[in-house]
Amino acid sequence: MDIGSNGPFVVDVSDDHIEYCKRLAKDRSSSAGWRADPAAGERGVIVEFAFQEFHECFRGQFNGRIMARGDGGVDYFTPLNNGIDVKGSLPESRWLLINGHTVRNPSSDIFVFGRWFADSARVTFDGWILESEFQKIAKKDPFNKKSDNYGCWASSLQPMEVLRGSISRSLL
């Protein structure tokens, strides 16, 4: 793992962990009773799993039983109990996308944007944003006019180093 000044946070995920996350994604999809893009579900769980390496306070918070049933939009909690929703995306994505239901009924205080590079088994976390700030700048998905998704450009996000510092100083 590596984090540079205002740069992304990178985690290498082992093959065993990738297989574990793929099984969880399949369980989550079947228990939810809806059919989604299996690759998107796998990508989301792998990115959520990798986030526990971001700060020592998150280690051990990843709970496979909860993940298999769905976590209700809160993947991790900060030391001051702020909910974090980790969003996984494609490697080429530069747009943080949140579904409309989550935007209208927020359960997390912070959104984190991560991308899974399957060819290198690497997850890159590009930034984060407070839910309240996302609400101010979010726009309907410009790439799919029929969707109920909202998003913002990754360039609008705060650097991961700022989140790490805020957590370490117990500001979040």
N, C-alpha and C positions, 0 to 999 in steps of 0.2 A: 504494500500500500504506500501511497505517496501523496503528499499534499504540499503544494508550493504556495507562495504568497499570491493570494487572489486567484489561484489556479484551481483546476478541478481536483477532486479526490478520486483516486483510482484504487480499485480492489481487484486482485486476481482471484477467481473462484475455481476451486478444484473440480475435477470431473465428478467425484463422488457427491459433492454438494450440488452440482448442477442436476444430477440424476435425482437426488433427494427433492430438490425444488420442483422438478418436473412432475414427480409423483404427487406432491402437495397441490400443484396447480390443477392436475387432473381431478383429485379429490374435491377441491374447492369448486370446480366447474360442475361436477356431477351433484354435489350436495346443494348447490344454489338452484338447481333445476333449470338453468338456462344454458343455451349453447352460445359460446363465444369463440372467438378465434383462439385455438389452442396455443398457438405461438405467442399471442399477446398475453395470455394467462401465465405461460411459463416465464416469459420475459419479466412480467410484473413480480412474480414470486422470487425470481433470482435476484432482481434489483433490491427488493425488500430484504432478502436474506443478507446480501452483501453490505447493507447499510450498518449492520451491527458492528462493523469494523471501524466506523467513522470516529467513534469516541468510546472510551472505556465504560461510560455509564450505560451504553446500550448493549454491551456484551451479555448474552444470556436472556435478553428480552424476546428474541425471536422464538415464538412458540408454535411448533408445527401443528399441534392439535387445533389451535385457534386459526392458524392460517388455512388449514384444510376446510374449515367451516366458513371462513370469511371473518375479517377482523373489524367490520363495521366502519372502516375508513381510518382507523387509528393503528398505525404499525408500531410505533414506539412512543415512549413518554420521556420528556426531559426531566431533570431532577426536580423542577418546580411543577411537574405534572402537565406540561403543555403537550398536546397530542401532535404527533408528526405523521403525515401521510406521505409515503414514499411512492412516487410515480415512475414507472419504468417505460422506456420508449425505445425506438429503433436507433441504431447507431448514427444515422444521418439526420435525425430529427433535431430541430432547433426551436421547437414549439412545445411548451408545457401545456398539455391538454387535460382538462378536468371535466368529467361528465356533468351535465346539467343538474342532476339530482344532488350531487355533492355540493355544487355551487349554491343551490337553493337551501340545502339542509346541511350546513357544514358541521363536521364532528371533530375536525382537527384544527389546530391553530397555525400549523406550518405545513407547507408543501415543499417536498424535495424532489428535484428533477434528476433522474439517473437514466443512463443508456447502457444496454448490454451489448457488448461486442462478442457475439458467439464464436467467431472465428479465432479469437485470441483468449476466450474465456475471461474477459475483462469487463468490469463494470466501472463506468465513469460517472461521477456525480458532478454536474455542472453548476448547480446553485440551488438556492432556496428562496422562498418568499412567504411572508406572513399571509394568512388567509385574508385578513382585512385589507392588505395591500393588493392581493390578487383581485378581490372584489372590485376595487377601484379601477384597475386597468384591463380586466378581462374583456375579451371580445368574442363574439360568436365565432366558431371554427370557420376560418375563411377558405379552408380547403375542402369542406364538405358542407354546403349550405343547408342540407336536409338534416344534419345531425343536431343533437341537443347539447353539444359540447362547447365549452368555453376555453380560451387559452390566452397565453401571453408568450412573447418571444423569450428565449433563454437569455438573451442579452438584458432583459429586465430584471433578472434574478440577482440576489445578493451572493457574493462569493462564499464558498463552503468554509473558508477560514474564519469568516465573521461568525458563522453559526457555531463553529467549534469554540471560538473565544467566548461567545455569549453563554454557552453551556458551561464552560469551565469556570466562568465568573458567576455562575448561577443567576444569570439575567433572564433565562428562559426556563 
